Amino acid sequence: MTQPPFDADTTQAITDYARRVIRLNREALEALENGLDDSVARACSVILSRPGYLVVTGMGKSGHIGGKLAATLASTGTNAFFVHPAEMSHGDLGMLRDDCTLLAISNSGESRELRDPLIFCQRRGIPVIGMTQRPQSFLGRNSAVLLQLPQVAEACPNNLAPTTSTLMTLALGDALAMVLMERRGFSAEAFGLHHPGGKLGMGLQSVRDWMGDRPRKVATVTRDTPFAEVISAITEGMKGATAVVEADGRLAGIVTDGDVRRAFGHEPTSLKDLTAGDLMSASPKQVSPDARMSDAVDILTQNRISTLLVVEDDRPVAIIHLAELMQAGYVS
């Protein structure tokens, strides 16, 4: 292991200071939690009553936090986007329609770039939700609802660099987004529609979404299908398995390539006498097309199997193979 470029005393001092920063951040969050009043509820009431977008703005570090909050809001059911306040003064005020709400973030509440958007909102009757430490600031005085941050010192040794203030802003903004999500009844399925990319989004997709335009033809045999034809069905289906169905198409079981390998433990002369009914598992693992893909992955991995039947109305409609899920990124 590489040794740090400091002596033991210096290393300990650095570690202690880092812990102090984390402690100050934790204490700031506790102050935020303990001081929370009904302003979040009032802010939610305004946002939920307005038909237009929630426009988020902020300058500097507040702007970076605002961009993240706008993305979180948009992905959890609240139509939102971020606009840089300086750009608003150069034409982007046109993005603030009369049915919008403005969420303006400034720790001091005096960022000069916010003045034009705030004056514009006052003239147009657009409600402003302000997030600041200072209620008597320009932002505080021009907010219909004030989400006030507690006045605590920054973790910066000079009490200058935004640290505790940005953390509190992020936490309060996330709280607002999650309350709005809960009030809207925004489900995991809806989140998946807004977030189809990445492992999280893919897991929230339904099996039916995964099936998409894939060919629906499933390799099937009947109970009395001879051994050789079972092997052919598995090979042609390219899923490492074939469904076994009754005469009316209802699922009876499954034969996997593992079942075929185990069959070779029989006397070679008896293989030709085996049928699908002799080889099959009568209670195969299965999933509905309306189940989440995360459920399908869990069934495969927890049971240590490589194939899973998709069954609808007691009939097999698809076979999921673990290898194709790994290739597509559903399984790491």
C-alpha positions in Angstrom: 0.0 0.0 0.0 1.3 3.5 -0.9 2.2 5.5 2.1 0.9 9.1 2.5 3.5 11.8 1.8 3.1 13.1 5.4 4.4 12.1 8.8 2.1 10.5 11.3 1.2 13.7 13.2 0.4 15.6 10.0 -1.7 12.7 8.7 -3.7 12.6 11.9 -4.2 16.4 11.8 -5.6 16.2 8.3 -7.9 13.3 9.2 -9.2 15.2 12.3 -9.8 18.3 10.2 -11.7 16.3 7.6 -13.8 14.8 10.4 -14.5 18.4 11.6 -15.8 19.4 8.2 -18.1 16.4 8.1 -19.3 17.1 11.6 -20.1 20.7 10.7 -22.0 19.5 7.7 -24.0 17.1 9.9 -24.7 19.8 12.5 -25.9 22.1 9.7 -28.3 19.4 8.4 -29.6 18.9 12.0 -30.2 22.6 12.3 -32.1 22.6 9.0 -34.3 19.7 10.1 -35.0 21.2 13.5 -35.9 24.6 12.1 -38.2 23.3 9.3 -41.6 25.0 9.4 -44.7 24.9 7.1 -42.9 26.7 4.3 -42.3 23.4 2.4 -46.0 22.7 2.5 -46.8 26.2 1.3 -44.2 25.9 -1.5 -45.7 22.5 -2.6 -49.2 24.1 -2.6 -48.0 26.8 -5.0 -46.2 24.4 -7.3 -49.0 21.9 -7.4 -51.6 24.6 -8.2 -49.6 26.0 -11.1 -50.1 24.4 -14.6 -46.7 25.5 -16.0 -43.1 24.6 -15.5 -41.1 25.0 -12.3 -38.1 27.1 -13.5 -35.1 26.8 -11.2 -32.3 29.4 -11.2 -29.3 30.3 -9.1 -25.8 31.7 -9.5 -22.5 30.1 -8.8 -22.6 27.1 -6.5 -26.3 27.7 -5.9 -26.7 27.4 -9.7 -24.9 24.0 -9.7 -27.2 22.8 -6.9 -30.2 24.2 -8.8 -29.3 22.3 -11.9 -29.2 19.1 -9.9 -32.5 19.9 -8.2 -34.2 20.7 -11.6 -33.1 17.3 -12.9 -34.4 15.5 -9.8 -37.7 17.3 -10.0 -38.1 16.5 -13.7 -37.4 12.8 -13.2 -39.9 12.5 -10.3 -43.0 14.0 -11.8 -42.5 17.8 -11.6 -42.0 19.5 -14.9 -38.9 21.6 -14.2 -35.8 22.9 -15.9 -32.8 25.2 -14.9 -32.1 28.5 -16.5 -29.0 30.5 -15.7 -30.0 33.9 -14.2 -27.5 35.9 -16.3 -28.9 34.4 -19.5 -32.4 35.5 -18.4 -31.2 39.1 -18.6 -30.2 38.5 -22.2 -33.5 37.1 -23.6 -34.1 33.9 -21.6 -36.8 35.7 -19.5 -39.0 34.5 -22.3 -38.8 31.1 -20.8 -40.8 32.4 -17.8 -44.4 32.1 -19.0 -47.2 33.5 -16.9 -48.2 30.0 -15.7 -44.7 29.1 -14.4 -43.3 29.2 -10.9 -39.7 30.3 -10.2 -37.5 28.6 -7.6 -34.7 31.0 -7.0 -31.6 30.0 -4.9 -29.1 32.3 -3.3 -27.5 31.9 0.1 -27.1 35.6 0.5 -30.2 36.5 -1.3 -28.4 39.4 -2.9 -26.9 37.9 -6.1 -27.2 40.7 -8.6 -27.9 38.3 -11.5 -31.2 37.4 -9.8 -32.6 40.9 -9.7 -33.9 41.0 -13.3 -35.7 37.7 -13.0 -37.2 38.6 -9.7 -38.4 42.0 -10.9 -39.8 40.4 -14.0 -41.8 37.9 -11.9 -43.2 40.7 -9.8 -44.4 42.5 -12.8 -45.9 39.4 -14.4 -47.5 38.0 -11.2 -45.3 34.8 -11.4 -44.9 33.4 -7.9 -41.3 33.1 -6.6 -40.2 30.4 -4.1 -36.9 31.7 -2.6 -34.3 29.6 -0.9 -31.9 31.7 1.2 -30.4 32.2 4.6 -31.5 35.9 4.8 -35.2 36.7 4.8 -34.5 40.4 4.6 -32.5 40.1 1.4 -33.8 41.1 -2.0 -34.7 37.5 -2.7 -36.3 37.0 0.7 -38.5 40.2 0.3 -39.6 39.2 -3.2 -40.5 35.6 -2.5 -44.1 34.5 -2.2 -42.8 31.5 -0.2 -39.5 31.6 1.6 -37.6 28.4 2.2 -35.2 29.8 4.8 -31.9 28.0 5.5 -30.5 28.3 9.0 -27.6 30.7 9.4 -24.6 28.5 10.2 -21.0 28.9 9.5 -19.4 27.4 6.4 -17.0 24.5 6.9 -14.4 26.5 5.1 -11.6 27.7 7.4 -12.2 31.2 6.1 -16.0 30.9 6.4 -16.2 31.7 2.7 -16.3 28.7 0.4 -19.9 27.4 0.1 -19.9 24.1 2.0 -22.5 23.7 4.7 -24.8 26.2 2.8 -24.7 24.2 -0.4 -25.3 20.9 1.5 -28.4 22.4 3.2 -29.6 23.8 -0.1 -29.3 20.3 -1.7 -31.0 18.6 1.2 -33.9 21.1 1.3 -34.4 20.9 -2.4 -34.4 17.1 -2.3 -37.0 17.2 0.4 -39.2 19.5 -1.7 -38.8 17.2 -4.7 -39.6 14.1 -2.7 -42.7 15.7 -1.1 -43.9 16.7 -4.5 -43.3 13.2 -5.8 -45.3 11.7 -2.9 -48.2 14.2 -3.3 -48.4 13.4 -7.0 -48.5 9.7 -6.3 -45.5 9.3 -8.7 -44.8 5.5 -8.9 -41.7 3.5 -9.6 -43.1 2.6 -13.0 -43.5 6.3 -13.8 -40.0 6.9 -12.7 -38.8 4.1 -15.0 -40.6 5.8 -18.0 -38.7 9.1 -17.2 -35.4 7.2 -16.6 -35.1 4.4 -19.2 -31.3 4.5 -19.3 -28.8 3.0 -17.0 -29.1 -0.1 -14.8 -31.6 1.6 -12.5 -33.9 2.6 -15.4 -33.6 -0.8 -17.1 -34.6 -2.6 -13.9 -37.7 -0.5 -13.7 -38.8 -1.5 -17.2 -41.5 -4.1 -17.5 -40.8 -7.5 -19.1 -43.2 -6.5 -21.8 -41.1 -3.4 -22.5 -38.0 -5.7 -22.8 -39.9 -8.0 -25.2 -40.7 -5.0 -27.4 -40.5 -5.9 -31.0 -38.6 -9.2 -30.4 -40.1 -12.1 -32.2 -42.7 -13.7 -30.0 -42.2 -17.2 -31.3 -41.2 -19.5 -28.4 -39.6 -22.9 -28.9 -42.2 -25.4 -27.7 -42.7 -29.2 -27.7 -45.4 -31.4 -26.3 -45.0 -34.0 -23.6 -44.6 -36.9 -26.1 -42.0 -35.1 -28.3 -39.1 -37.5 -28.8 -35.6 -36.8 -27.3 -34.0 -35.9 -30.7 -36.8 -33.4 -31.5 -36.4 -31.8 -28.1 -32.7 -31.2 -28.8 -33.7 -29.7 -32.2 -36.2 -27.4 -30.6 -33.7 -26.1 -28.0 -31.1 -25.6 -30.7 -33.5 -23.7 -33.1 -34.9 -21.5 -30.3 -31.4 -20.3 -29.3 -32.4 -19.8 -25.7 -31.0 -22.9 -24.1 -34.4 -24.3 -23.4 -37.8 -25.2 -24.8 -41.2 -24.8 -23.2 -43.3 -28.0 -22.9 -47.0 -27.3 -23.6 -50.2 -29.3 -23.4 -52.3 -29.9 -26.5 -54.2 -26.6 -25.9 -51.0 -24.6 -25.6 -51.0 -24.2 -21.8 -47.6 -24.5 -20.1 -46.7 -27.9 -18.8 -43.0 -27.5 -18.0 -39.6 -26.7 -19.4 -36.6 -28.6 -20.8 -33.3 -26.9 -20.5 -30.0 -27.8 -22.0 -29.0 -28.9 -18.5 -31.9 -31.4 -18.5 -30.6 -32.8 -21.8 -27.0 -33.2 -20.4 -28.4 -35.0 -17.4 -30.3 -37.3 -19.7 -27.0 -38.7 -21.0 -26.7 -40.4 -17.6 -29.2 -42.9 -18.9 -28.1 -45.9 -20.9 -27.3 -44.8 -24.4 -29.8 -47.3 -25.9 -32.7 -45.7 -23.8 -32.2 -42.1 -25.0 -34.3 -42.7 -28.1 -37.2 -43.8 -25.8 -37.1 -40.6 -23.8 -39.7 -37.8 -24.4 -40.0 -34.2 -23.3 -42.3 -35.4 -20.5 -39.5 -37.5 -19.1 -37.0 -34.7 -19.2 -39.0 -31.6 -18.2 -39.2 -29.7 -15.0 -43.0 -29.5 -14.2 -42.8 -26.3 -12.1 -40.5 -24.0 -14.0 -39.6 -20.5 -12.8 -41.7 -18.0 -14.6 -42.6 -14.3 -14.8 -45.5 -12.2 -16.1 -45.0 -9.7 -18.9 -46.1 -7.0 -16.6 -43.4 -7.7 -14.0 -40.4 -5.5 -13.6 -37.2 -6.5 -15.3 -35.5 -6.3 -11.8 -37.9 -9.1 -10.7 -36.8 -11.2 -13.6 -33.2 -10.6 -12.9 -33.7 -11.5 -9.2 -35.4 -14.8 -10.1 -32.6 -15.8 -12.4 -29.8 -14.8 -10.0 -31.3 -16.0 -6.8 -32.2 -19.4 -8.2 -29.0 -19.7 -10.1 -30.7 -20.5 -13.4 -30.0 -19.2 -16.9 -33.5 -19.4 -18.4 -36.8 -17.9 -17.4 -40.2 -18.4 -19.0 -42.5 -15.4 -19.6 -46.0 -16.7 -19.2 -49.3 -14.9 -20.0 -52.7 -16.5 -19.7 -51.0 -19.8 -18.8 -49.2 -19.8 -22.1 -45.4 -19.2 -22.7 -44.8 -16.0 -24.7 -41.1 -15.6 -24.4 -37.9 -17.1 -22.9 -35.4 -14.8 -21.1 -31.8 -16.0 -21.1 -29.4 -14.7 -18.5 -26.6 -14.2 -21.1 -28.6 -11.8 -23.2 -29.5 -9.8 -20.0 -25.8 -9.6 -19.2 -24.9 -8.5 -22.7 -27.6 -5.7 -22.5 -26.4 -4.5 -19.1 -29.3 -5.7 -17.0 -26.9 -7.9 -15.0 -23.4 -6.8 -14.1 
